[in-house]
């Protein structure tokens, strides 16, 4: 971003070149330019892709440099996260947003709430990306607008030192625009459908697209049963489709996250095409559960037979027509999936697991890194896990193995409130707190995300407000539980008119109409009560 004075000088020259017939103030125009740094979604995708690539390189050099994000289902939610991050940490470094297909299905579909099965409108995915970036760009404009008003106040007061300080903040302003890792599910169709949707997502601003190896029309939530995977050739075609979309649109640093659901997926819809023993199709088929046959007498009407491991195999087929994998083959399939994806165009991995366990993830990643040494993961710190129970049980098991007395605890009932103040609970919480650091160091996790955080925070805060407001507290339920906390904690949204753009509108009215501008921010604006 060019500095403030350079923009003013450039616009002054432009006005002069037009005979100064334009009735504009170059400084006002410079302000509007700086408040709208990103003109298109492709500008955003190119900018954020470079950020993400740099972060990946820094993680390769030092695993403590992992990145994080929280899932979003509305532009306002994403905006408030970044405003909060800048407020509490001073910058947005290594902090992204995640766009969850689950939340779009549950909260953004015209059909109403849906399960995570790719039944929602696929156009809602790029629409939400565009909405998120609209709100983030508005956050830039709002914060810069406040700095411009401070600059004007310093000039009016003749405070040169303050003026220089504020201009420095303007010149060194850090945008709220950060990378979004966007969920394309299983591609919403064949590879051409994947390509078309990926283009829309990239045009809206996505620099990173996450795609999973489930069957598109059988897609399930990663933490539900009944998941069905596709042969590698099908998945790689979709990875290539996404890469072509990035390249066509000039986003050469675009990031592809290849997700495998094989750990929890016991089914496949089709037998892989194979041309010779040991090729990728043959390796996929080798995981099929079934019986080897010796003659045609072993084959019933409608049975399918495939040559695998040099023998004739009759895979087990369910009434649904789906084929079943061997029990206990999940981790081996995950490793093959991940190596194959990284060797064929993917940049990052996503392994969907049934629990948050550093040792389990590390075991798979170490095997993957034998083939691809710099393999890195995006990991879902999912609300679908009972984190408290999982980590209490992990501590219980570790203590048992160490020979420590655990007779005071019932492993099956460790979620009970009676254990909340125990030594075991404290150790479990310590491990939860360090989980992201530990997993980044030991299990190759570059990016940690929570898919559905605001789905749950919205429900929790609404429950608390409804209980108080409709109960005996009445209006005090809102004032004490919401507004007073906003004021005490410096939450910008307490001035909701300002957050919605009222002051920016006043600035523009002044630019356009001068002294004739009818502003909303006069003495009768009740937002003035908040100082």
MIGUSE-258745 format. One record per residue (C-alpha): residue in one letter; x negated, y negated, z. Coordinates in Angstrom, 2 decimals. Last residue first. Layout:
a;X;Y;Z
...
//
This chain:
x;18.03;-8.55;24.61
x;20.87;-5.98;24.81
x;23.66;-8.54;25.13
x;22.57;-9.99;21.77
x;24.18;-6.94;20.14
x;27.49;-8.66;20.93
x;27.04;-10.96;17.94
x;28.67;-14.23;19.00
x;25.36;-16.12;19.06
x;24.69;-15.44;15.39
x;23.40;-12.24;13.83
x;26.09;-11.73;11.18
x;24.83;-14.39;8.80
x;26.70;-16.55;6.30
x;23.95;-17.89;4.04
x;24.39;-21.47;2.87
x;20.98;-22.46;4.25
x;19.27;-20.23;1.68
x;21.62;-18.17;-0.49
x;19.54;-15.28;-1.88
x;16.64;-15.10;0.56
x;18.88;-16.03;3.49
x;21.43;-13.40;2.51
x;18.58;-10.91;2.21
x;17.40;-11.58;5.73
x;20.96;-11.26;7.05
x;21.32;-7.89;5.35
x;18.10;-6.77;6.98
x;19.55;-7.83;10.31
x;22.71;-5.75;9.75
x;20.84;-2.67;8.58
x;22.52;0.23;10.41
x;19.85;0.20;13.11
x;20.49;-3.49;13.76
x;24.20;-2.88;14.23
x;23.39;0.12;16.47
x;21.41;-1.90;18.96
x;21.36;0.99;21.45
x;19.89;2.80;18.47
x;16.41;1.49;19.29
x;16.09;3.79;22.31
x;14.01;1.87;24.86
x;14.24;4.54;27.55
x;16.03;2.33;30.07
x;18.43;0.92;27.47
x;19.24;4.28;25.89
x;19.63;5.81;29.36
x;22.13;3.08;30.29
x;24.05;3.77;27.09
x;24.30;7.55;27.29
x;25.03;9.31;30.59
x;25.54;6.25;32.77
x;27.67;4.27;30.30
x;29.34;7.25;28.64
x;30.36;9.12;31.79
x;31.01;5.77;33.45
x;33.88;5.36;30.97
x;35.76;8.18;32.69
x;33.80;9.74;35.54
x;36.76;11.87;36.65
x;36.87;14.00;33.53
x;37.40;13.13;29.87
x;34.22;11.05;29.84
x;32.14;13.40;32.02
x;32.89;16.80;30.44
x;33.05;15.28;26.94
x;29.63;13.64;27.37
x;27.96;16.83;28.63
x;29.46;18.97;25.86
x;28.48;16.39;23.24
x;24.89;16.37;24.51
x;24.66;20.16;24.33
x;26.32;20.54;20.92
x;24.19;17.79;19.36
x;21.06;19.26;20.93
x;21.88;22.69;19.48
x;22.40;21.68;15.87
x;19.59;19.20;16.46
x;17.05;21.98;16.98
x;18.01;24.27;14.08
x;14.86;25.33;12.21
x;12.15;24.73;14.78
x;8.85;24.40;12.98
x;5.21;25.36;13.42
x;2.78;24.81;10.56
x;-0.74;26.16;10.11
x;-0.17;29.51;11.84
x;-3.25;31.67;11.35
x;-2.50;34.09;14.19
x;-5.17;33.43;16.83
x;-5.76;29.68;16.79
x;-2.43;28.45;15.45
x;-0.63;31.11;17.48
x;-2.33;30.02;20.70
x;-1.67;26.32;20.10
x;1.97;26.98;19.20
x;2.53;29.34;22.11
x;0.87;27.11;24.74
x;4.13;25.87;26.29
x;5.80;29.26;25.89
x;2.82;30.89;27.62
x;3.05;28.45;30.54
x;6.79;29.09;30.72
x;6.15;32.84;31.02
x;3.58;32.23;33.78
x;6.05;30.10;35.73
x;8.79;32.70;35.31
x;6.51;35.48;36.59
x;5.52;33.41;39.62
x;9.18;32.96;40.48
x;11.38;29.87;40.46
x;13.69;30.89;37.59
x;13.90;34.57;38.61
x;17.27;34.33;40.38
x;18.62;32.57;37.29
x;18.77;35.94;35.52
x;17.01;36.15;32.16
x;14.75;38.86;33.61
x;17.61;41.38;33.78
x;16.25;44.28;31.72
x;12.80;43.91;33.26
x;14.14;44.02;36.83
x;11.52;42.25;38.95
x;10.31;42.64;42.54
x;8.57;45.92;41.64
x;6.17;44.06;39.35
x;2.96;44.97;41.23
x;-0.02;44.30;38.95
x;-1.65;47.29;37.27
x;-2.92;45.27;34.30
x;-0.52;47.12;31.98
x;2.37;46.23;34.26
x;1.24;42.61;34.31
x;1.19;42.49;30.52
x;4.63;44.13;30.29
x;6.18;41.71;32.79
x;4.50;38.76;31.04
x;5.91;39.84;27.67
x;9.32;40.40;29.28
x;9.30;36.89;30.70
x;8.24;35.65;27.28
x;11.11;37.29;25.43
x;13.73;36.40;28.06
x;12.88;32.69;28.08
x;12.44;32.45;24.32
x;15.78;34.04;23.49
x;15.02;34.00;19.78
x;17.66;32.68;17.37
x;16.47;29.19;18.35
x;13.60;29.96;15.96
x;9.98;28.94;16.20
x;9.87;29.67;12.45
x;6.27;29.95;11.33
x;4.51;28.46;8.30
x;1.47;30.60;7.81
x;-2.06;30.39;6.47
x;-4.25;32.79;4.48
x;-7.82;31.47;4.27
x;-9.51;34.89;4.06
x;-7.24;36.40;1.37
x;-7.88;40.17;1.16
x;-9.05;40.86;4.72
x;-6.98;37.84;5.66
x;-3.77;39.80;5.12
x;-4.85;42.41;7.67
x;-5.67;39.72;10.22
x;-2.34;38.07;9.50
x;-0.38;41.23;10.31
x;-2.00;41.82;13.70
x;-1.95;38.09;14.44
x;1.83;38.00;14.10
x;2.32;40.90;16.52
x;-0.22;39.53;19.00
x;1.29;36.04;19.00
x;4.79;37.31;19.77
x;7.83;35.16;19.01
x;10.49;37.82;18.29
x;12.31;39.39;15.33
x;9.84;38.10;12.75
x;10.15;36.18;9.48
x;6.70;35.90;7.94
x;6.25;32.61;6.09
x;3.17;32.26;3.91
x;1.42;29.27;2.37
x;0.00;28.37;-1.03
x;1.83;30.76;-3.37
x;0.50;31.24;-6.90
x;-0.05;34.93;-7.54
x;-2.82;36.05;-5.19
x;-1.05;34.38;-2.28
x;2.22;36.15;-3.11
x;0.59;39.58;-3.51
x;-1.31;39.30;-0.24
x;1.87;38.26;1.56
x;4.11;40.96;0.11
x;1.54;43.72;0.72
x;1.13;42.64;4.35
x;4.89;42.42;4.86
x;5.41;45.87;3.31
x;2.89;47.38;5.71
x;4.61;45.65;8.62
x;8.04;46.93;7.62
x;7.17;50.60;6.98
x;8.44;51.86;10.34
x;11.48;53.62;8.90
x;11.10;54.37;5.21
x;12.95;52.01;2.89
x;16.57;52.51;1.84
x;18.13;52.01;-1.56
x;21.29;50.01;-2.15
x;24.24;51.39;-4.13
x;26.70;50.29;-1.43
x;27.36;53.95;-0.59
x;23.70;54.18;0.36
x;20.89;55.56;-1.79
x;18.09;57.68;-0.40
x;15.33;57.87;-2.97
x;14.92;61.16;-4.88
x;11.15;61.41;-5.37
x;9.40;63.35;-8.12
x;5.71;63.70;-7.35
x;2.45;62.01;-8.37
x;2.63;59.58;-5.46
x;5.91;58.33;-6.86
x;7.94;59.46;-9.89
x;11.51;58.28;-9.57
x;14.80;60.15;-9.34
x;18.25;58.59;-9.11
x;21.21;60.73;-8.09
x;24.51;60.28;-9.92
x;25.42;63.99;-9.92
x;23.17;65.87;-7.53
x;19.46;66.59;-7.99
x;17.78;69.51;-6.19
x;18.85;71.92;-8.92
x;16.95;69.78;-11.39
x;13.74;71.08;-9.86
x;11.13;70.49;-7.17
x;12.48;67.37;-5.50
x;10.79;65.07;-3.01
x;13.21;63.56;-0.55
x;13.88;59.93;0.23
x;12.75;56.73;1.87
x;11.23;54.17;-0.45
x;7.87;52.72;0.63
x;6.06;54.25;-2.35
x;8.41;52.32;-4.62
x;6.70;49.04;-3.76
x;3.22;50.50;-4.36
x;4.36;51.91;-7.70
x;5.70;48.53;-8.75
x;2.42;46.88;-7.80
x;0.29;49.35;-9.74
x;-1.08;52.47;-8.03
x;0.06;55.00;-10.61
x;0.92;53.46;-13.98
x;3.71;51.52;-15.62
x;6.00;50.75;-12.70
x;9.34;48.92;-12.68
x;10.56;48.52;-9.11
x;13.60;50.41;-7.83
x;16.52;48.12;-7.19
x;18.66;46.64;-4.46
x;16.19;47.13;-1.66
x;16.91;47.89;1.98
x;15.25;47.99;5.39
x;14.71;44.26;5.79
x;13.46;43.23;9.23
x;9.74;43.13;8.52
x;10.39;42.65;4.82
x;11.77;39.13;5.18
x;8.82;37.62;3.35
x;8.56;33.88;2.76
x;6.37;32.31;0.13
x;5.75;28.63;0.84
x;4.91;26.73;-2.34
x;3.12;23.38;-2.06
x;3.05;20.72;-4.77
x;-0.39;19.20;-5.42
x;0.16;18.78;-9.17
x;3.42;16.88;-8.74
x;3.62;15.73;-12.36
x;7.26;16.66;-12.95
x;6.44;19.54;-15.30
x;3.76;20.72;-12.88
x;6.10;20.97;-9.89
x;8.78;22.72;-11.95
x;6.21;25.13;-13.38
x;5.14;25.99;-9.85
x;8.74;26.66;-8.80
x;9.28;28.99;-11.77
x;5.99;30.75;-11.02
x;7.20;31.52;-7.49
x;10.49;32.72;-9.00
x;8.70;35.12;-11.35
x;6.60;36.29;-8.40
x;9.77;37.31;-6.56
x;11.10;39.43;-9.40
x;7.72;41.10;-9.98
x;7.39;41.83;-6.27
x;10.47;44.02;-6.10
x;13.47;42.42;-4.34
x;14.46;42.52;-0.67
x;17.78;43.30;1.03
x;18.66;42.09;4.52
x;21.57;43.86;6.26
x;20.95;42.59;9.79
x;20.65;39.00;10.94
x;17.65;36.93;11.99
x;16.46;35.98;8.52
x;19.98;34.88;7.58
x;21.26;37.05;4.76
x;20.95;36.91;0.98
x;22.85;39.54;-1.03
x;23.40;37.33;-4.10
x;19.81;36.05;-4.12
x;18.11;39.33;-3.24
x;15.59;38.54;-0.51
x;12.00;37.55;-1.18
x;12.19;34.05;0.28
x;11.42;30.58;-1.09
x;10.03;27.56;0.75
x;9.46;24.41;-1.29
x;6.91;21.75;-0.35
x;6.59;18.29;-1.91
x;10.32;17.58;-1.84
x;11.19;14.02;-2.94
x;14.60;14.09;-4.67
x;12.90;14.83;-8.00
x;11.24;17.79;-6.28
x;14.59;19.18;-5.10
x;16.19;18.69;-8.51
x;13.28;20.42;-10.19
x;13.44;23.30;-7.70
x;17.14;23.75;-8.55
x;16.40;24.13;-12.26
x;13.44;26.47;-11.67
x;15.39;28.70;-9.27
x;18.29;28.94;-11.73
x;15.78;29.95;-14.42
x;14.24;32.55;-12.07
x;17.61;34.19;-11.38
x;20.18;32.96;-8.87
x;20.32;30.67;-5.85
x;16.53;30.65;-5.41
x;16.23;33.05;-2.48
x;16.77;30.25;0.06
x;15.53;26.96;-1.46
x;14.42;25.70;1.96
x;12.63;22.36;1.92
x;9.39;21.55;3.74
x;9.61;17.76;3.99
x;6.42;15.73;4.02
x;6.45;12.36;5.78
x;8.00;8.95;5.03
x;8.07;6.90;8.26
x;5.42;4.66;6.70
x;2.36;3.45;8.54
x;1.86;-0.33;8.52
x;-1.74;-1.47;8.37
x;-1.11;-4.67;6.37
x;2.03;-5.43;8.38
x;0.31;-4.82;11.71
x;-2.57;-7.07;10.60
x;-0.05;-9.76;9.66
x;1.34;-9.49;13.19
x;-2.07;-10.04;14.78
x;-2.94;-12.92;12.46
x;0.34;-14.69;13.30
x;-0.20;-14.07;17.00
x;-3.62;-15.71;16.81
x;-2.28;-18.60;14.75
x;0.46;-19.46;17.26
x;2.02;-22.60;15.73
x;5.38;-21.72;17.29
x;7.08;-21.74;13.89
x;4.25;-19.64;12.48
x;4.55;-17.11;15.30
x;8.35;-16.94;14.85
x;7.97;-16.34;11.11
x;5.52;-13.51;11.73
x;7.80;-11.97;14.34
x;10.62;-12.07;11.77
x;8.36;-10.33;9.25
x;7.49;-7.71;11.85
x;11.18;-6.97;12.48
x;11.77;-6.63;8.75
x;8.84;-4.21;8.60
x;10.57;-1.99;11.15
x;13.91;-2.13;9.30
x;12.42;-1.57;5.86
x;10.39;1.41;7.01
x;13.41;2.92;8.78
x;15.40;2.37;5.57
x;12.76;4.39;3.72
x;13.27;7.20;6.24
x;17.06;7.01;5.81
x;16.85;7.22;2.03
x;14.27;9.99;2.40
x;16.67;12.14;4.39
x;19.52;11.43;1.96
x;17.44;12.45;-1.05
x;16.47;15.71;0.64
x;20.12;16.22;1.64
x;21.29;15.81;-1.95
x;18.55;18.15;-3.17
x;20.04;20.91;-0.96
x;23.73;20.03;-1.42
x;23.38;20.83;-5.13
x;23.16;24.50;-4.12
x;26.77;24.44;-2.97
x;27.08;26.78;-0.01
x;27.34;30.56;-0.38
x;23.61;31.10;0.08
x;24.16;33.60;2.93
x;23.41;31.57;6.07
x;26.92;31.75;7.50
x;29.41;29.04;6.50
x;31.02;26.08;8.24
x;33.37;24.22;5.86
x;33.85;25.02;2.18
x;32.55;21.55;1.29
x;29.23;22.67;2.72
x;27.05;20.42;4.88
x;27.17;21.79;8.43
x;26.75;25.57;8.59
x;25.40;26.15;5.09
x;23.17;23.07;5.21
x;22.01;24.08;8.68
x;21.03;27.58;7.55
x;19.30;26.21;4.45
x;17.01;24.30;6.79
x;15.22;21.15;5.71
x;12.11;20.76;7.82
x;10.56;17.41;8.66
x;6.87;16.71;9.15
x;4.39;15.79;11.88
x;0.69;16.11;11.13
x;0.10;12.36;11.63
x;3.28;10.36;12.22
x;1.71;7.56;14.24
x;1.92;5.72;17.56
x;2.72;8.82;19.60
x;5.88;7.91;21.51
x;7.37;5.21;19.29
x;6.09;6.63;16.02
x;7.51;10.06;16.89
x;10.81;8.54;18.05
x;11.23;6.60;14.79
x;10.36;9.81;12.92
x;12.97;11.84;14.78
x;15.54;9.05;14.43
x;15.17;9.04;10.66
x;15.55;12.80;10.38
x;18.74;12.72;12.43
x;20.09;9.78;10.40
x;19.45;11.62;7.14
x;21.54;14.59;8.22
x;20.94;18.34;8.68
x;17.40;18.25;10.00
x;14.87;20.83;11.22
x;11.91;19.85;13.38
x;8.31;19.79;12.26
x;4.79;20.66;13.33
x;1.21;20.71;12.03
x;-1.93;22.55;13.11
x;-5.24;20.78;13.68
x;-6.39;23.09;16.52
x;-7.22;25.59;13.77
x;-10.25;23.52;12.76
x;-11.83;23.59;9.28
x;-8.94;25.46;7.64
x;-6.56;23.17;9.56
x;-8.25;20.11;8.06
x;-7.83;21.55;4.56
x;-4.14;22.23;5.17
x;-3.65;18.70;6.51
x;-5.25;17.26;3.39
x;-2.94;19.35;1.21
x;0.06;18.17;3.23
x;-0.84;14.51;2.90
x;-1.48;14.89;-0.83
x;1.92;16.54;-1.25
x;3.50;13.65;0.69
x;2.42;11.00;-1.83
x;3.28;13.03;-4.93
x;6.70;14.03;-3.56
x;7.46;10.45;-2.43
x;6.67;8.88;-5.79
x;8.71;11.71;-7.35
x;11.66;10.71;-5.17
x;11.56;7.28;-6.72
x;10.65;3.66;-5.85
x;8.58;4.30;-2.75
x;7.18;1.13;-1.16
x;10.56;-0.49;-0.59
x;9.95;-2.72;2.43
x;6.65;-3.83;0.94
x;8.44;-4.94;-2.21
x;11.15;-6.76;-0.26
x;8.51;-8.62;1.73
x;6.67;-9.60;-1.42
x;9.93;-10.96;-2.87
x;10.39;-13.11;0.24
x;6.82;-14.34;-0.03
x;7.23;-15.15;-3.73
x;10.26;-17.39;-2.99
x;12.69;-17.07;-5.86
x;14.55;-19.51;-8.09
x;13.04;-18.19;-11.27
x;12.38;-21.13;-13.52
x;8.82;-21.29;-12.20
x;7.60;-21.47;-15.78
x;7.79;-17.71;-16.09
x;4.04;-17.29;-15.72
x;4.28;-19.29;-12.49
x;6.72;-16.74;-11.03
x;4.39;-13.90;-11.93
x;1.41;-15.71;-10.42
x;3.33;-16.26;-7.17
x;4.34;-12.59;-7.25
x;0.73;-11.46;-7.42
x;-0.34;-13.91;-4.71
x;2.43;-12.74;-2.35
x;1.54;-9.07;-2.93
x;-2.15;-9.73;-2.29
x;-1.28;-11.65;0.89
x;0.71;-8.75;2.34
x;-1.81;-6.01;1.70
x;-1.46;-3.38;-0.99
x;0.00;0.00;0.00
//
